[in-house]
Amino acid sequence: MHAVARLPVRRAAPRWARGFTLIEIMVVVVIIAVLAALIVPNVIGRAEDARVAKAQADIRTLESALAMYRLDNGHYPSTDQGLEALVKKPSGDPPAPNWKEGGYIAALPDDPWGHAYQYMCPGQHGPFDIWSKGPSGVTGAKDNITSWQQPKKP
């Protein structure tokens, strides 16, 4: 009697265990490309919008801190004393006799483009002016974000 060698039976792999065909992969790549073409242009413009919104929020925060400073001391810091008077007790004129220990804000923020916020008191547009030089870094440019052109709060 001869021994018969049995070959292993090869079963078809279940559908979930099979690989993807080239056509399936190409369809997925095309779908991703179409989605990217629709979404990327919208997302790219949002970064600059976010920087502008951050600068506007910083200016509102500085305005609130200046209002608290004025309530305590009866006046706003001078241009020479600057926004630094919100963090560290100012010296010089006018004095700040009731300056709040610990300051009115923890630290002065830089604008989203890395520039210091600008301050002038008395201002040309109100009791004080605060502005960011914006992306150009130039005072007076069209891209400046200012306290006097802030969107109105709802």
LINLINJO-V866337 format. One record per residue. N is the residue number from 0. SS is DSSP state (2 for helix, 1 for strand, 0 for the rest). Layout:
N_SS, N_SS
This chain:
0_0, 1_0, 2_0, 3_0, 4_0, 5_0, 6_0, 7_0, 8_0, 9_0, 10_0, 11_0, 12_0, 13_0, 14_2, 15_2, 16_2, 17_0, 18_0, 19_0, 20_0, 21_2, 22_2, 23_2, 24_2, 25_2, 26_2, 27_2, 28_2, 29_2, 30_2, 31_2, 32_2, 33_2, 34_2, 35_2, 36_2, 37_2, 38_2, 39_2, 40_2, 41_2, 42_2, 43_2, 44_2, 45_2, 46_2, 47_2, 48_2, 49_2, 50_2, 51_2, 52_2, 53_2, 54_2, 55_2, 56_2, 57_2, 58_2, 59_2, 60_2, 61_2, 62_2, 63_2, 64_2, 65_2, 66_2, 67_2, 68_2, 69_2, 70_2, 71_2, 72_2, 73_0, 74_0, 75_0, 76_0, 77_0, 78_0, 79_0, 80_0, 81_0, 82_2, 83_2, 84_2, 85_2, 86_0, 87_0, 88_0, 89_0, 90_0, 91_0, 92_0, 93_0, 94_0, 95_0, 96_0, 97_0, 98_0, 99_0, 100_0, 101_0, 102_0, 103_0, 104_0, 105_0, 106_0, 107_0, 108_0, 109_1, 110_0, 111_0, 112_0, 113_0, 114_0, 115_1, 116_0, 117_1, 118_1, 119_1, 120_0, 121_0, 122_0, 123_0, 124_0, 125_0, 126_0, 127_0, 128_1, 129_1, 130_1, 131_1, 132_0, 133_0, 134_0, 135_0, 136_0, 137_0, 138_0, 139_0, 140_0, 141_0, 142_0, 143_0, 144_1, 145_1, 146_0, 147_0, 148_0, 149_0, 150_0, 151_0, 152_0, 153_0
